[in-house]
Amino acid sequence: MTNQTPIALTIAGSDSGGGAGVQADLKAMSANRVYGASVITAVTAQNTQSVTAVHEIPADVVAAQIDAVLSDLAVNAIKLGMLFSVSIIKATAQRLATFDGPVVVDPVMIAKSGDALLQDAAVAALIEQILPLASLLTPNLPEAARLLNEAEATTPEEMIAQGERLVAMGPRAVLMKGGHATGGICTDVLVDKGGVVITRSAPRIDTANTHGTGCTYSAAIAAQLAQGLALNEAVSVAHGYLQAAIKAADSLKIGKGHGPVHHFHGLWT
């Protein structure tokens, strides 16, 4: 097929408030000029303030969704988000074992509201079955610490060291995201088996509207990879897109809590 439209697939949970999860992923993918397809792993009753219910999709239905998409759509890149349970992780890993494109893994564990989005029993399965499939793992500092069973990194040197230890667990590269750190500058570090690839820093933006930043970042990276960019270039482009989306977040008036970033800041305000 010539001149195929780039396609990215998100496998993640649904956010009824529209700011994170599959909804954020599809918005970010579209804003980054790719066609987004989706597989729903869980349905959350969620808004800008809290998650009030989580309904797990049966693993066989998750597997059927993946089969339906991959058997028909020529997917260029896949982003994994909320996988929630051991059975969903197992089904996803089995289906992706033969996928030969880039896989971006956002190890979603806790919502912005503090609610759990990954069962405790599923952390080991995520490490054992999903991390080895990852072209890129994109943890924030609390997620990296939990995966490593260590304290959170507090310095760039500790972020790099934890990124290197995570690479040793299977991913081909790790993007350590510094949004949870303190200070006026947020720094992200991309690490692979050879060490630090790139560092991206930006001033911390004074806004409460950061719901879905992790989902948006990883989905934007997947979208850029789907268009053929090298990993370091994809991260750089996605980083710039996310910063602009956060800067424009306050132009949206959504909900009473942590509002979403503005995925379509380039189209309307």
C-alpha positions in Angstrom: 0.0 0.0 0.0 1.4 3.4 -1.0 1.0 6.6 0.9 -0.7 4.9 3.8 -2.1 7.1 6.5 0.0 6.7 9.7 -1.8 4.8 12.3 -1.2 4.6 16.1 -3.1 2.3 18.4 -3.7 3.0 22.1 -4.5 0.2 24.5 -5.7 1.8 27.7 -8.5 2.7 30.0 -11.4 5.0 29.2 -11.7 8.3 31.2 -15.3 9.5 31.2 -14.1 13.1 31.9 -12.2 13.0 28.6 -8.9 14.4 30.0 -6.8 11.2 30.3 -6.7 7.6 29.1 -7.9 6.6 25.7 -9.7 9.9 25.1 -6.5 11.9 25.7 -4.5 9.5 23.6 -6.8 9.8 20.6 -6.8 13.6 20.9 -3.0 13.7 21.1 -2.6 11.3 18.2 -5.0 13.4 16.0 -3.2 16.6 17.0 0.1 15.0 16.0 -1.3 14.1 12.6 -1.9 10.3 12.8 -5.1 8.2 12.8 -5.8 6.8 16.2 -7.3 3.4 16.9 -8.2 2.2 20.4 -8.6 -0.9 22.6 -10.4 -0.3 25.9 -9.0 -2.2 28.9 -11.2 -0.6 31.6 -14.0 1.8 31.9 -13.6 4.4 34.7 -16.2 6.7 36.2 -13.9 9.7 36.4 -13.9 13.5 36.3 -11.4 16.2 37.1 -11.7 15.5 40.8 -11.8 11.7 41.4 -12.2 8.2 40.1 -15.4 6.8 41.5 -15.6 3.4 39.8 -13.5 1.1 37.7 -15.0 -1.7 35.5 -12.4 -4.1 34.1 -13.0 -5.3 30.6 -12.7 -9.1 30.3 -9.3 -10.2 29.0 -10.8 -12.1 26.1 -12.7 -9.0 25.0 -9.4 -7.0 25.2 -7.7 -9.7 23.2 -10.6 -9.6 20.6 -10.2 -5.8 20.2 -6.5 -6.1 19.6 -7.1 -8.9 17.1 -9.8 -6.8 15.3 -7.5 -3.8 14.9 -4.3 -5.6 14.0 -5.9 -7.9 11.5 -7.2 -5.0 9.5 -5.4 -1.8 10.2 -1.7 -1.5 9.3 -0.7 -0.1 12.7 2.7 1.7 12.8 3.1 2.2 16.5 1.3 1.1 19.7 1.0 3.0 23.0 0.1 1.0 26.2 -1.5 2.8 29.1 -3.8 1.5 31.9 -3.6 -2.3 31.8 -5.1 -2.8 35.3 -4.9 -6.5 35.9 -2.7 -9.6 35.5 -5.2 -11.2 33.0 -5.3 -8.1 30.8 -1.5 -7.8 30.9 -1.1 -11.4 29.9 -3.6 -11.1 27.0 -2.0 -7.9 25.8 1.6 -9.4 25.9 0.5 -12.5 24.0 -1.1 -10.4 21.2 1.9 -8.0 20.9 4.6 -10.6 20.9 4.6 -10.6 17.1 4.1 -6.9 16.5 7.3 -5.5 14.9 6.7 -1.8 15.3 7.5 0.5 18.2 5.7 0.0 21.5 5.5 2.9 23.9 4.6 1.8 27.5 3.3 4.4 29.9 3.1 2.4 33.2 -0.1 3.9 34.5 -0.5 3.1 38.2 -2.1 6.1 40.0 -4.6 8.7 38.7 -3.9 12.4 39.3 -6.6 12.1 42.0 -4.6 9.4 43.8 -6.8 6.5 42.8 -5.2 3.2 41.9 -5.3 2.3 38.2 -3.2 -0.8 38.4 -3.9 -3.7 40.8 -1.0 -4.4 43.3 -0.8 -8.0 42.0 -0.3 -6.7 38.5 2.9 -4.8 39.0 5.1 -8.0 38.8 3.3 -9.0 35.6 3.8 -5.6 34.1 7.5 -5.9 34.8 7.9 -9.5 33.6 5.6 -9.4 30.5 5.3 -5.9 29.3 8.6 -4.2 29.9 10.5 -6.5 27.6 8.2 -5.5 24.8 8.8 -1.8 25.2 10.6 0.2 22.7 10.2 3.1 25.2 9.1 3.1 28.8 7.8 6.5 30.1 7.5 6.5 33.9 7.1 9.5 36.1 9.2 9.5 39.2 6.7 7.7 41.5 6.1 5.0 38.8 9.8 4.5 38.3 10.3 4.2 42.0 7.6 1.6 42.3 8.9 -0.5 39.4 12.3 -0.5 41.0 11.1 -0.8 44.6 13.2 2.2 45.5 12.8 5.7 46.8 11.9 8.4 44.3 14.7 10.1 42.5 15.4 13.6 43.6 18.3 14.7 41.4 19.1 14.4 37.7 21.9 11.9 38.6 19.4 9.7 40.4 16.9 9.9 37.5 19.6 8.8 35.1 20.7 5.9 37.4 17.1 4.7 37.8 16.6 5.0 34.1 19.6 2.8 33.5 18.3 0.2 36.0 14.9 0.2 34.3 16.6 -0.3 30.9 18.3 -3.4 32.4 14.8 -4.8 33.1 14.0 -5.1 29.4 12.9 -1.8 27.7 15.1 -0.6 24.9 14.9 2.9 26.2 13.4 4.8 29.2 12.1 8.3 29.4 12.4 9.5 33.0 9.8 12.3 33.4 10.6 15.0 35.9 7.2 16.6 36.3 6.9 15.3 39.9 10.2 16.7 41.0 10.5 20.1 42.8 12.0 23.3 41.5 11.2 25.7 38.8 12.6 23.6 35.9 11.2 20.3 34.8 13.7 17.9 33.2 13.1 14.7 31.3 15.9 12.3 30.5 15.9 9.7 27.7 18.2 6.8 28.6 19.0 3.7 26.5 21.6 0.9 26.9 24.4 3.3 25.9 23.5 5.9 28.5 21.8 9.3 28.2 20.5 10.1 24.7 18.8 13.4 25.3 17.7 15.7 28.1 14.8 18.0 27.7 14.0 20.8 30.2 11.3 23.4 30.4 10.2 26.0 33.0 7.5 24.6 35.4 4.1 26.1 34.3 2.0 27.5 37.1 -1.3 25.7 36.4 -3.5 23.1 38.2 -4.7 21.8 34.8 -2.4 19.0 34.2 -4.8 16.0 34.1 -3.7 13.5 31.4 -0.1 14.9 30.9 1.5 11.4 31.0 -1.1 9.9 28.7 -0.7 12.8 26.3 3.1 12.7 26.2 3.3 9.0 25.5 0.6 9.1 22.9 2.3 12.0 21.1 5.6 10.1 21.1 3.8 7.1 19.7 2.3 9.3 17.0 5.6 10.7 16.0 7.1 7.2 15.9 4.2 6.1 13.7 5.3 8.7 11.2 8.8 7.3 11.1 10.7 9.7 13.4 13.7 8.3 15.3 13.1 7.9 19.0 15.1 11.0 20.2 13.3 13.2 17.6 9.9 11.8 18.5 10.5 12.6 22.2 11.7 16.1 21.3 8.7 16.9 19.1 6.3 15.4 21.7 7.9 17.3 24.5 7.3 20.6 22.6 3.7 19.6 21.9 3.0 18.8 25.5 4.6 22.0 26.8 2.3 24.0 24.5 -0.7 22.0 25.6 0.0 22.7 29.2 0.6 26.4 28.6 -2.8 26.6 26.9 -4.6 24.5 29.5 -6.0 27.5 31.4 -7.8 28.7 28.3 -10.1 25.7 28.9 -12.7 25.8 31.6 -13.3 22.1 32.3 -14.5 20.8 35.7 -13.8 21.8 39.3 -10.5 19.9 39.9 -7.4 19.2 37.9 -8.5 20.1 34.4 -7.1 18.7 31.2 -4.3 20.0 29.0 -5.4 21.6 25.7 -4.7 18.9 23.1 -5.9 21.0 20.2 -4.2 24.3 21.2 -2.9 24.6 17.6 -6.5 24.6 16.2 -8.6 26.6 18.7 -8.5 28.4 22.0 
